[in-house]
Amino acid sequence: MKIVYDSLTGQCERFALKVSEDAESILDYDGDDSELFLITRSWDFGKVTDETFEFLDTYAPKVVGLAVGGNRNWGTNFGAAGDKINAQFGIELVLKFEGSGFSNDVTIVKEWIESYKEDAA
């Protein structure tokens, strides 16, 4: 499984690289046959970025899980892009994280990925 991310300030990139040192930006993704885990961000109080929408328009069927970064100061809009992606594309929202994530956040995502792989085998 490949980890891909959308990051503007570097927060989601740092989180993605904690999950897998082979993570790559959605802007660099070459469309191989791997299943994908997407790490993206909310912006403007919970909106999905244009880059993530464009990526999902093409690759959503390959994306099996999702983690979304955000800021808890946004209240109910914290990580709301994840809720919107889940509703529109049916991709499981595994985690909402703040900043570049904490070690427990990384553990949750890694364990979810391992469980997914075991269930798929």
C-alpha positions in Angstrom: 0.0 0.0 0.0 1.3 3.4 -0.9 0.9 6.5 1.3 0.1 9.7 -0.5 -0.5 13.2 0.9 -1.6 16.7 0.2 0.3 19.3 2.1 0.7 23.0 1.9 2.5 24.0 5.1 4.4 20.7 5.6 2.2 19.4 8.4 0.6 16.6 6.4 3.8 15.7 4.7 5.6 15.3 8.1 2.7 13.1 9.3 2.8 11.0 6.2 6.6 10.5 6.4 6.1 9.3 10.0 3.6 6.7 8.7 5.9 5.7 5.8 9.3 7.1 4.7 8.2 6.3 1.2 5.1 8.5 1.3 4.8 10.8 -1.7 2.8 13.9 -2.6 -0.4 13.5 -4.6 1.2 16.0 -7.1 4.0 13.4 -7.8 1.9 10.3 -7.8 2.4 8.3 -11.0 -0.7 6.2 -11.0 0.7 2.7 -10.3 -1.4 -0.3 -9.3 -1.0 0.0 -5.5 -3.9 0.6 -3.1 -3.6 4.0 -1.5 -3.9 5.6 1.9 -4.5 9.3 1.6 -3.4 11.9 4.1 -4.8 15.3 3.4 -5.9 18.5 5.0 -8.8 20.7 5.6 -8.6 24.3 4.7 -10.9 27.4 5.0 -12.8 25.9 8.0 -13.2 22.3 6.7 -13.2 22.5 2.9 -11.5 19.9 0.7 -8.6 21.3 -1.3 -8.8 21.5 -5.1 -5.7 19.3 -5.4 -7.3 16.5 -3.3 -10.6 16.7 -5.2 -8.7 16.5 -8.5 -6.7 13.5 -7.2 -9.8 11.8 -6.0 -11.7 12.3 -9.2 -9.1 10.1 -10.8 -7.9 7.8 -8.1 -10.7 7.4 -5.5 -11.4 3.8 -6.4 -7.8 3.0 -5.3 -8.0 4.9 -2.0 -8.9 2.5 0.9 -8.4 4.8 3.9 -8.0 8.4 4.8 -6.5 10.6 7.6 -7.1 14.4 7.7 -5.1 17.1 9.4 -6.7 20.2 10.8 -6.9 22.6 13.7 -9.0 22.0 16.7 -9.6 25.7 16.9 -12.1 25.2 14.0 -14.5 23.5 16.4 -17.0 21.3 14.6 -15.1 22.1 11.3 -12.0 20.3 12.6 -11.0 17.8 9.9 -14.3 18.3 8.2 -12.7 17.7 4.8 -12.5 14.0 5.9 -16.2 13.8 6.6 -16.9 15.4 3.2 -14.5 12.9 1.4 -16.1 10.0 3.2 -19.6 11.1 2.3 -18.8 11.8 -1.4 -16.4 9.0 -2.2 -17.1 6.4 0.4 -13.5 6.3 1.6 -13.1 5.2 5.3 -12.1 8.1 7.5 -9.6 6.5 9.9 -8.3 9.6 11.8 -8.5 13.3 12.2 -5.2 14.7 13.5 -3.9 18.1 14.6 -0.7 19.7 13.4 1.7 17.0 12.2 0.1 14.4 14.4 1.3 12.8 17.7 2.9 9.4 18.0 -0.4 7.9 19.0 -2.0 9.2 15.8 0.8 7.6 13.7 0.3 4.3 15.6 -3.5 4.4 14.9 -2.9 4.8 11.1 -0.1 2.2 11.0 -2.3 -0.3 12.9 -5.3 0.4 10.6 -3.1 -0.2 7.5 -1.7 -3.5 8.9 -5.2 -4.7 9.8 -6.5 -3.7 6.4 -3.7 -5.7 4.7 -4.4 -8.8 6.9 -8.1 -8.6 6.2 -7.4 -8.3 2.4 -5.0 -11.3 2.4 
